[in-house]
Amino acid sequence: MGGYSDEFPISINSGNVVYRMLCKDKYEVCQVHILKEKWVYVSDEGKEFDVDKSDFSFETANGKFRPDVVFNIIHGTPGEDGLMQAYFELLGISQTSCEHYPSALTFNKRDTLSILKNYGIRCANAYYLNKGDAVNTDEIVKKVGLPCFVKPNKSGSSIGVSKVKDISDLQNAITFAFEQDDELLIETCITGVEVSVGVLQLKNEIIVFPPTEIVSYNEFFDYEAKYLGKSDEITPARISQALENKVQQITNRIYKLLNLKGISRADYIIQDDEPYFIEINTNPGLSEESIIPKQAQAYGMSLEQLFDSMIEEALR
């Protein structure tokens, strides 16, 4: 848990929930914090022991420990963008999230959208911008219209995202997003019902959870709405059975197209009875307040069962 991004505290929260819920009679569970300045195993007493990066081992009260499987709950870099995944693959250690390439691909919003559009998945119109490019606000608005969303290409939890209603505010939104990433995408604002759908694979079966409807008190599902109580998250979503089936089928297809594994969460906005894909998170939040645990419960799966199944799948 942890990571190098602004999502660090969210990851720690999720990691603590996973640690608490895992059966200690079945597993020997260790908390490892991945930070820029250090990688450490943190004991229940709060003592820190350095991780040997050559083999991901560390000392514990019971001697040297090297995990059989890593439960990866890092949001953002380096745990959701393929870096840790590649490291564990090289070391031959099983881990619960995607392999390195699908992780890197899905963390890059622009690349993900480019692939899925080619397979007929509905997505918003988008304009791509890199740091150093000339900014032509008239050209951008001509392509995506107003209102529009300005987003960092590789960032999570809506950090650095702005909804722009007036062209005079576009440059400030671009400057704000560049604080998070050197690459941006600017998208047409799709209006409608926002839903999020969890999906995971267990024993060669893809399980798609009931969708969650997201009602933000703010302009959009921003950081405050996600983590500070400024939204209602309704599971199952208040949509027709036909629409629920449709968005679940699209999620299943995307999961296969992107060669994902473990648990992911795909976000959509349904406009005129058509789901428009927004993004997919391959290491979604797993605290009690997060969307995935609520969906698992609606599906009939407890957190203990969910986490245990993810470990069994990683080992399998």
C-alpha positions in Angstrom: 0.0 0.0 0.0 1.0 3.7 -0.3 2.6 4.8 -3.6 4.2 7.9 -4.9 1.1 9.9 -6.0 -1.4 12.1 -4.2 -3.6 9.1 -3.8 -1.2 7.8 -1.1 -3.6 8.3 1.9 -6.5 6.6 0.0 -4.3 3.6 -0.7 -3.2 3.4 3.0 -6.9 3.4 4.0 -7.8 0.6 1.6 -4.7 -1.3 2.6 -5.6 -1.2 6.3 -9.1 -2.5 5.5 -7.6 -5.4 3.5 -5.1 -6.2 6.3 -7.9 -6.2 8.9 -10.2 -8.4 6.8 -7.8 -11.1 5.8 -8.0 -14.3 7.8 -4.9 -14.5 10.0 -5.5 -18.2 10.7 -5.2 -18.8 6.9 -2.5 -16.3 5.9 0.6 -14.7 7.5 -0.2 -11.1 6.5 2.4 -8.3 6.5 1.8 -4.6 5.8 4.4 -3.1 3.4 4.4 0.6 2.7 5.9 1.6 -0.7 7.1 5.2 -0.5 9.5 7.3 -2.6 12.0 7.6 0.2 11.7 4.0 1.5 10.0 0.6 1.2 9.3 -0.8 4.6 7.4 -3.6 6.4 5.4 -2.0 9.2 4.7 -4.3 12.2 1.6 -4.1 14.3 3.6 -2.2 16.9 4.5 0.4 14.3 8.2 -0.6 13.9 9.6 -0.4 10.4 11.9 -2.9 8.7 13.5 -2.1 5.3 12.5 -4.2 2.3 15.3 -5.8 0.3 14.4 -4.7 -3.2 16.6 -7.5 -4.7 14.0 -10.1 -3.8 11.2 -8.2 -1.9 12.1 -9.8 1.4 12.3 -8.3 4.9 12.9 -9.2 8.5 9.9 -9.9 10.9 9.6 -11.1 14.4 9.4 -14.6 12.9 12.6 -14.2 10.8 13.1 -13.4 7.1 9.9 -13.2 5.1 9.3 -13.3 1.4 5.6 -13.3 0.3 4.0 -16.0 -1.8 1.5 -13.4 -3.1 1.3 -9.6 -3.0 -2.1 -8.0 -2.5 -1.5 -4.8 -4.4 -3.7 -1.9 -3.3 -1.5 1.0 -4.5 -3.5 3.6 -6.4 -1.5 5.5 -9.0 2.2 5.1 -9.5 4.0 2.8 -9.1 1.3 0.2 -8.2 -1.3 0.9 -10.9 0.8 1.9 -13.8 2.7 -1.4 -14.4 6.0 -0.6 -12.6 5.4 -2.8 -9.5 3.7 -5.4 -11.6 6.8 -5.7 -13.8 9.0 -5.9 -10.7 6.9 -8.7 -9.2 6.8 -10.6 -12.6 10.6 -10.4 -12.7 10.9 -11.8 -9.2 8.3 -14.5 -9.9 5.9 -13.3 -7.1 2.2 -13.6 -7.7 0.1 -10.5 -7.2 -3.6 -9.6 -7.3 -3.8 -6.9 -9.9 -3.2 -6.9 -13.7 0.1 -7.8 -15.4 2.4 -5.0 -16.2 1.3 -4.1 -19.7 -2.5 -4.0 -19.1 -1.8 -1.9 -16.0 0.4 0.6 -17.9 -2.1 0.7 -20.8 -5.2 1.3 -18.6 -3.4 3.9 -16.5 -2.9 5.9 -19.7 -6.4 7.2 -20.4 -5.6 8.4 -24.0 -4.2 5.0 -25.1 -7.1 3.1 -23.5 -9.7 5.3 -25.2 -7.9 4.9 -28.6 -8.0 1.1 -28.4 -11.6 0.8 -27.2 -12.9 3.3 -29.7 -11.4 1.0 -32.4 -13.6 -1.8 -31.0 -16.8 0.3 -31.2 -17.0 1.2 -27.5 -18.7 4.6 -27.2 -16.5 7.3 -25.7 -16.6 11.1 -25.6 -14.9 13.2 -28.3 -11.4 14.1 -27.1 -8.6 16.5 -27.8 -5.0 15.6 -26.7 -2.5 18.1 -25.5 1.1 17.7 -24.3 3.1 20.1 -22.2 4.9 22.5 -24.5 2.3 22.3 -27.3 0.7 25.5 -28.5 -2.7 26.0 -26.9 -5.4 27.1 -29.4 -8.5 27.4 -27.2 -10.7 28.1 -30.3 -9.5 24.9 -31.9 -10.1 22.9 -28.7 -13.7 24.2 -28.3 -14.4 23.5 -32.0 -13.4 19.8 -31.4 -15.0 19.1 -28.1 -17.5 21.9 -27.4 -18.5 23.4 -24.1 -18.8 22.4 -21.4 -15.8 20.1 -21.5 -13.6 18.3 -19.0 -9.8 18.9 -18.8 -8.0 15.9 -17.3 -4.4 14.8 -16.6 -3.8 11.7 -18.8 -2.3 9.6 -16.0 -3.9 10.5 -12.7 -6.6 9.2 -10.5 -9.3 10.2 -7.9 -10.2 13.2 -10.2 -7.1 15.0 -9.0 -6.3 17.8 -11.5 -9.6 17.5 -13.3 -11.7 20.6 -14.1 -15.1 21.1 -15.8 -14.9 24.1 -18.1 -18.1 26.0 -19.1 -16.6 29.1 -20.6 -13.7 29.4 -23.1 -12.1 32.1 -20.9 -11.5 29.5 -18.1 -10.0 26.9 -20.4 -6.3 28.0 -20.1 -6.4 28.0 -16.3 -7.9 24.5 -16.3 -5.1 23.3 -18.7 -2.4 24.9 -16.4 -4.0 23.2 -13.4 -4.1 19.8 -15.0 -0.4 20.1 -16.1 0.5 20.3 -12.5 -0.3 16.6 -12.3 0.9 15.3 -15.7 2.7 16.3 -18.9 -0.1 14.9 -21.0 -3.7 16.0 -21.0 -7.0 15.0 -22.6 -9.9 17.4 -23.0 -13.3 15.7 -23.5 -16.8 16.6 -24.5 -19.0 16.8 -21.4 -21.4 13.8 -21.6 -24.6 14.4 -19.5 -26.7 11.7 -18.0 -26.6 9.1 -15.3 -23.1 8.2 -14.0 -22.6 4.6 -13.1 -19.6 2.5 -12.1 -19.3 -1.2 -12.6 -16.9 -3.6 -10.8 -15.6 -6.7 -12.5 -13.2 -9.5 -11.6 -12.2 -12.9 -12.8 -12.4 -16.0 -10.5 -11.5 -19.5 -11.8 -11.9 -18.5 -15.4 -15.3 -16.9 -14.8 -15.7 -13.2 -15.3 -18.0 -11.8 -12.6 -19.6 -8.4 -13.2 -21.1 -6.7 -10.1 -24.4 -4.7 -10.0 -23.7 -1.1 -11.2 -23.5 1.8 -8.7 -25.3 5.1 -9.6 -23.2 8.1 -8.6 -25.0 11.4 -7.7 -22.5 14.1 -7.0 -23.4 17.2 -5.0 -20.7 19.0 -6.9 -20.3 19.8 -10.6 -19.0 16.3 -11.2 -17.7 13.3 -9.3 -14.6 15.1 -8.0 -12.2 14.4 -5.1 -14.6 15.8 -2.5 -17.5 13.8 -4.0 -15.5 10.6 -3.9 -13.9 10.9 -0.5 -15.4 13.7 1.5 -19.1 12.6 1.4 -20.2 15.1 -1.3 -22.1 12.4 -3.2 -24.7 9.6 -3.0 -23.6 6.2 -4.3 -26.7 4.0 -4.9 -26.2 0.3 -5.4 -27.8 -1.1 -7.5 -28.2 1.8 -9.8 -31.7 3.2 -10.5 -31.6 2.2 -14.2 -33.7 -0.2 -16.2 -32.9 -3.9 -16.3 -32.1 -3.6 -20.0 -29.6 -0.8 -19.3 -28.0 -2.7 -16.4 -27.5 -5.7 -18.7 -26.1 -3.5 -21.4 -23.5 -1.8 -19.2 -22.5 -5.1 -17.6 -22.0 -6.7 -21.0 -19.8 -3.7 -22.1 -17.8 -4.0 -19.0 -17.3 -7.7 -19.5 -16.1 -7.0 -23.1 -13.7 -4.3 -22.0 -12.2 -6.5 -19.4 -11.5 -9.2 -22.1 -10.4 -6.7 -24.7 -7.8 -5.1 -22.4 -6.6 -8.5 -21.1 -7.3 -7.6 -17.4 -7.2 -9.7 -14.3 -8.0 -9.2 -10.7 -10.6 -6.6 -9.8 -11.3 -3.5 -11.9 -14.0 -0.8 -11.9 -15.3 0.8 -15.1 -17.0 4.2 -15.1 -19.7 5.3 -17.6 -22.1 8.1 -18.2 -25.4 7.0 -19.7 -26.7 9.5 -22.2 -29.9 8.8 -24.2 -29.8 5.2 -23.1 -26.3 4.7 -24.4 -23.4 4.1 -22.0 -20.3 6.2 -22.8 -17.1 4.7 -21.3 -15.1 7.2 -19.2 -12.2 5.2 -17.7 -11.3 2.0 -15.9 -9.4 1.6 -12.6 -7.4 -1.6 -12.2 -6.7 -0.9 -8.5 -9.9 0.6 -7.2 -10.5 1.6 -3.6 -11.4 -1.2 -1.2 -12.3 0.6 2.0 -15.8 0.0 3.5 -16.9 3.3 1.9 -15.6 2.4 -1.5 -17.8 1.4 -4.4 -16.5 -2.1 -5.0 -17.2 -3.4 -1.5 -20.8 -2.2 -1.8 -21.2 -3.9 -5.1 -19.7 -7.1 -3.8 -22.2 -7.0 -0.9 -25.1 -6.5 -3.4 -23.8 -9.4 -5.3 -23.8 -11.5 -2.2 -20.1 -11.5 -1.4 -18.5 -10.3 1.8 -15.3 -8.4 1.9 -13.6 -11.4 3.5 -14.8 -13.6 0.7 -13.8 -11.0 -2.0 -10.3 -10.5 -0.7 -9.8 -14.3 -0.1 -11.0 -15.0 -3.7 -8.6 -12.4 -5.1 -5.6 -14.1 -3.4 -6.7 -17.6 -4.4 -7.0 -16.3 -8.0 -3.6 -14.7 -7.9 -2.0 -18.0 -6.6 -3.9 -20.0 -9.1 
